[in-house]
Amino acid sequence: MTIVEVRGIIQFSHFLFYDKISLSYEVIKVRVFNYTEKWIDVLTPEIIMLLIQIHEYKGKQDLCLDAKEDVLLQLIDIAKIQSTEASNKIEGIRTTDERLNALIKDKTMPKDRSECEIAGYRDVLNTIHENYKYILIKPTMILQLHRDLYKFESSDIGGKYKSADNVIEEEDANGNKHLRFKPVAAWETPDAMQNLCDAFDKAVEEGKVDLLILIPMFVLDFLCIHPFNDGNGRMSRLLTLLMLYRSGYIVGKYISIEHLIEKSKESYYDSLEQSSIKWHESENDYTPFVKYMLGVILAAYRDFADRVETIYDNNMSKPERIAQLIKETYGEITKTEILKKFQDISQITVQRTLAGLLEKGDIIKIGGGRYTKYMWNREKK
């Protein structure tokens, strides 16, 4: 049995399986991306309610950002650390808290493969934060981001589609593996990615599909194609942020969406599995994954509202604001960084507050002199 490529049939997204001996053949359909028709099926009452709530929170966030953008930098710093840690942690990539903090702040070079992957994620995340308006959803752009994800690695897999067919497996507690999903074949991947991006662009241009529904549909299809030898999960989460930012939903800059996904990892994988059933036949149901992602986005907006309310509560005293900042900071913070965050608070007030927090055991002092750092004592009961 051989596969014969028939140009005329390929134009209609079909392939011909041809048997030289029996002359029998079978026409197999290839996955078609048509968001302008499929998205209507996703509009369940529950998803409509999620959309309404997210739009309401987005309006409130936009007002807050206009008035408070200069003082939201601390939330961005926290989100970057949590996003980088969580997205890599989902894939089993870890390092110590101290090394993670140093890597995120670009104060050290990666020393092993895990740290190389963490540093790569950090740089791509920063690229998206700073340049999302100029990064189009095109195969060439996706390949460039993937290349940068692996720029600290010695291997040459970055920026290249998979060279061999891959499968998505699940491993149970006993180490037994079973097949979750068989993605698109390696030889089909370039065309599949081009068709995917073209379908996305068409849906955006037509303006009929709610972008909050379109983005998870695209991500689900991206993961079912599984275009790379490695890094598909991390790329899917980076692309989620990119598309949300380009659509005006920038809550992921302040609240880590990757962290929320990592905390609900089982639901994440379950929704992916449910929505990938009959994907190759173009008969899959996007609803489970769309619903999951909308729930994550809504949770991020709620978290943002809660944190902003805490940070900017006019009833909070200056020492309370300092204590809250240290508590919300992932890892260590210096007195200089505190003063930079709160330019309306004097150095004397900061020093007195730190001394008081140390005396009560609320914070831990690390180092001494000009290199002194502080972190919240999370072991205190």
C-alpha positions in Angstrom: 0.0 0.0 0.0 1.5 3.4 -1.0 0.3 6.9 -0.6 0.1 8.8 -3.9 -0.2 12.5 -3.8 -2.8 13.8 -6.2 -2.5 17.5 -6.9 -6.0 18.0 -8.0 -7.4 16.3 -5.0 -5.1 18.1 -2.5 -6.6 21.3 -3.6 -9.9 20.1 -2.0 -8.1 19.0 1.2 -8.2 15.2 0.4 -5.6 12.5 0.0 -5.8 9.4 -2.1 -4.7 6.0 -0.7 -4.0 3.9 -3.8 -3.3 0.1 -3.9 -1.3 -0.8 -7.0 -2.5 -4.4 -7.0 -6.2 -4.1 -6.4 -6.6 -0.6 -7.8 -8.9 0.2 -4.9 -8.7 3.5 -3.1 -10.1 5.4 -0.2 -10.5 9.2 0.1 -9.6 10.5 3.6 -10.6 13.9 4.7 -7.9 16.3 6.1 -8.7 18.6 9.1 -10.4 21.8 8.0 -10.4 24.9 10.1 -13.6 26.9 9.8 -14.1 29.1 12.9 -16.8 31.3 11.4 -19.2 28.3 11.4 -17.9 26.3 14.4 -18.0 29.1 17.0 -21.8 29.2 17.1 -21.9 25.7 18.5 -19.8 26.9 21.5 -22.3 29.6 22.6 -23.9 27.7 25.4 -25.7 29.7 28.2 -22.8 29.1 30.6 -20.2 30.3 28.1 -22.3 33.4 27.3 -22.4 34.2 31.1 -18.7 33.8 31.3 -18.2 36.2 28.4 -20.5 38.8 29.9 -18.6 38.7 33.2 -15.2 39.0 31.5 -16.3 42.0 29.5 -17.5 43.7 32.7 -14.2 43.1 34.4 -12.3 44.3 31.4 -14.1 47.6 31.4 -13.2 48.1 35.1 -9.6 47.1 34.4 -9.3 49.6 31.6 -10.4 52.4 33.9 -7.9 51.3 36.5 -5.0 51.1 34.1 -5.6 54.6 32.8 -5.3 56.0 36.3 -2.8 53.6 37.9 -0.5 52.3 35.2 2.6 53.8 36.7 2.1 51.9 40.0 1.1 48.5 38.7 4.7 47.5 37.9 4.8 45.3 41.0 2.0 43.2 39.7 3.8 42.8 36.4 7.0 41.6 38.2 5.1 39.1 40.2 3.2 37.8 37.2 6.4 37.4 35.1 7.9 35.2 37.8 4.8 33.1 38.4 4.1 32.7 34.6 7.7 31.5 33.9 7.7 29.2 36.8 4.2 27.7 36.3 4.3 27.2 32.5 7.6 25.3 32.8 6.5 23.5 35.9 3.5 22.0 34.0 6.1 20.4 31.7 8.2 19.1 34.6 10.9 21.9 34.3 12.0 23.2 37.6 14.8 25.0 39.5 15.1 26.4 43.0 13.2 29.6 44.0 16.5 31.5 44.4 17.8 30.5 41.0 14.4 31.2 39.4 14.3 34.7 40.9 17.8 35.4 39.6 17.0 34.0 36.1 13.9 36.1 35.8 15.7 39.2 36.8 18.5 38.3 34.3 21.1 38.4 37.0 22.7 35.0 36.2 23.2 32.6 33.2 21.4 29.3 33.1 23.6 26.4 34.3 21.6 23.3 33.1 18.9 22.3 30.6 16.0 23.2 32.8 17.4 26.7 33.5 18.0 27.2 29.7 14.4 26.5 29.0 13.3 28.8 31.9 15.5 31.6 30.5 14.1 31.1 27.0 10.6 31.3 28.3 11.5 34.5 30.2 12.8 36.1 27.1 9.8 35.2 24.9 7.5 36.4 27.6 9.3 39.7 27.7 9.1 40.0 23.9 5.4 39.4 24.0 4.9 41.9 26.8 6.8 44.6 25.0 6.0 44.0 21.3 2.6 42.2 21.2 1.1 44.9 18.9 3.7 44.0 16.2 3.7 40.2 16.4 1.2 38.8 14.0 -0.3 35.3 14.2 1.6 33.9 11.3 3.7 30.7 10.9 6.9 32.7 10.5 6.3 34.6 13.8 5.4 31.5 15.7 8.6 29.8 14.4 10.6 32.9 15.6 9.1 32.7 19.0 9.9 29.0 19.2 13.4 29.7 18.1 13.9 32.2 20.9 12.4 29.7 23.4 15.4 27.4 22.7 18.1 30.0 22.1 20.0 29.0 25.3 20.0 25.3 24.2 22.8 23.5 22.4 20.3 21.5 20.3 18.9 23.0 17.0 15.2 22.2 17.4 14.2 25.8 18.0 12.4 27.5 15.2 11.8 24.3 13.3 8.7 22.1 12.9 8.8 18.5 14.1 11.0 16.2 12.1 9.1 13.0 13.1 5.6 12.1 14.0 4.8 12.6 17.7 2.1 11.5 20.1 0.5 12.9 23.3 0.7 10.4 26.1 -0.4 10.3 29.7 1.4 8.6 32.5 -0.4 7.3 35.5 0.8 7.0 39.1 2.3 3.6 38.3 4.3 4.8 35.4 2.0 3.3 32.8 1.5 5.3 29.7 -1.5 5.5 27.4 -2.1 7.4 24.2 -4.2 10.6 24.7 -4.0 11.9 21.1 -2.2 11.3 17.8 -1.3 14.8 16.3 -0.9 15.7 12.7 1.9 13.9 10.9 5.2 15.7 10.6 5.0 16.0 6.8 1.5 17.6 7.0 2.6 20.1 9.7 3.7 23.2 7.6 0.5 23.2 5.6 -1.6 22.6 8.7 0.0 25.6 10.5 -0.5 27.8 7.5 -4.1 26.8 7.2 -4.6 27.3 10.9 -3.2 30.9 10.9 -5.1 31.7 7.7 -8.4 30.6 9.3 -7.7 32.6 12.4 -6.9 35.7 10.3 -10.1 35.3 8.3 -12.2 35.0 11.4 -10.7 38.1 12.9 -11.2 40.1 9.7 -14.8 39.1 9.4 -15.4 40.2 12.9 -18.2 37.7 13.5 -16.5 35.5 16.1 -16.0 36.7 19.7 -12.2 36.8 20.2 -12.5 35.3 23.6 -14.0 32.2 22.0 -11.7 32.3 18.9 -8.5 32.3 20.9 -9.1 29.0 22.8 -10.3 27.4 19.6 -7.1 28.3 17.9 -5.0 27.1 20.9 -6.9 23.8 20.9 -6.1 23.3 17.2 -2.5 24.3 17.7 -2.1 21.6 20.4 -3.8 19.0 18.2 -1.3 19.8 15.4 1.5 19.7 17.9 3.9 21.3 15.4 7.2 21.0 17.3 9.4 18.2 18.6 9.3 19.9 22.0 7.8 23.0 23.6 4.3 22.7 22.3 2.6 23.3 25.7 4.7 26.3 26.6 4.2 27.8 23.1 0.5 27.3 23.4 0.4 29.3 26.6 2.7 32.1 25.2 0.4 32.3 22.1 -2.6 32.5 24.4 -1.1 35.6 26.1 -0.1 37.1 22.7 -3.6 36.7 21.2 -5.3 38.0 24.4 -3.0 41.1 24.5 -3.6 41.8 20.8 -7.4 41.6 21.4 -7.2 44.1 24.3 -7.4 41.5 27.2 -4.1 42.3 28.9 -4.9 41.0 32.4 -2.2 38.3 31.9 0.4 41.1 32.3 -0.7 41.6 35.9 -2.0 38.2 36.9 -0.3 35.0 35.8 -2.7 33.0 33.6 -0.1 30.2 33.4 -0.1 30.1 37.2 -3.9 29.6 37.2 -3.6 26.9 34.6 -0.9 25.1 36.6 -3.1 25.2 39.8 -6.0 23.5 37.8 -3.8 21.3 35.7 -6.1 18.2 35.8 -9.0 20.2 34.5 -6.8 21.7 31.9 -5.8 18.3 30.5 -9.3 16.9 30.9 -10.8 19.7 28.8 -8.1 19.3 26.2 -8.8 15.6 25.9 -12.6 16.1 25.7 -12.3 18.8 23.0 -9.8 16.7 20.9 -12.2 13.8 20.4 -12.9 13.3 16.6 -10.6 16.3 15.9 -9.2 14.7 12.8 -12.7 14.3 11.4 -13.5 18.0 12.1 -16.3 16.8 14.4 -14.7 17.7 17.8 -16.5 19.8 20.4 -14.5 22.9 21.3 -16.9 23.7 24.2 -15.0 22.0 27.1 -11.7 23.7 26.4 -13.3 27.1 25.6 -15.3 26.9 28.9 -12.1 26.0 30.8 -10.1 28.9 29.4 -12.8 31.4 29.9 -13.0 30.3 33.5 -9.2 30.9 33.8 -9.5 34.3 32.2 -12.4 35.3 34.5 -10.4 34.1 37.5 -7.5 36.3 36.5 -9.7 39.4 36.2 -11.2 38.7 39.6 -7.8 38.2 41.1 -6.6 41.5 39.5 -9.6 43.4 41.0 -8.9 42.0 44.4 -5.2 42.8 44.3 -5.7 46.3 43.0 -8.3 47.0 45.7 -5.8 45.9 48.4 -2.9 47.8 47.0 -4.7 51.0 46.4 -7.0 51.0 49.4 -6.8 54.6 50.6 -7.5 53.4 54.1 -4.2 51.4 54.2 -1.4 53.0 56.2 2.1 53.3 54.7 3.5 50.5 56.8 0.5 48.3 55.8 1.3 49.0 52.1 4.9 48.1 52.6 4.0 44.9 54.3 1.5 44.0 51.6 4.1 44.6 48.9 6.6 42.2 50.5 3.9 39.6 51.0 2.8 39.8 47.4 6.5 39.7 46.1 7.6 36.3 44.9 11.1 35.8 46.4 13.3 38.6 47.8 13.0 42.4 47.7 15.4 45.1 48.6 14.8 48.4 50.4 15.7 50.2 47.2 13.0 48.3 45.3 10.5 49.2 48.0 11.3 52.9 47.7 11.1 52.7 44.0 7.6 51.2 44.2 6.4 53.7 46.7 7.8 57.1 45.8 5.4 58.8 48.3 6.9 56.9 51.3 10.1 58.2 52.9 13.3 56.1 53.5 12.9 56.5 57.3 9.3 55.1 57.1 10.5 52.1 55.1 13.4 51.4 57.5 11.1 51.6 60.6 8.5 49.3 58.9 11.2 46.8 58.0 12.5 46.8 61.6 9.0 46.3 63.0 8.2 43.4 60.6 11.5 41.8 61.5 10.8 42.1 65.2 7.4 40.4 64.8 8.9 37.7 62.6 6.7 38.6 59.6 9.7 38.9 57.3 13.1 37.3 56.9 16.3 39.3 56.4 18.9 37.9 53.9 22.4 39.2 53.7 23.7 42.5 55.1 24.8 46.0 54.2 23.9 47.3 50.8 23.0 43.8 49.6 20.4 43.2 52.3 17.2 41.6 51.0 13.9 40.8 52.6 11.2 38.2 52.0 7.9 37.3 53.6 8.0 34.6 56.2 5.6 32.1 54.8 6.4 29.6 57.5 5.0 31.8 60.3 1.6 30.6 61.6 
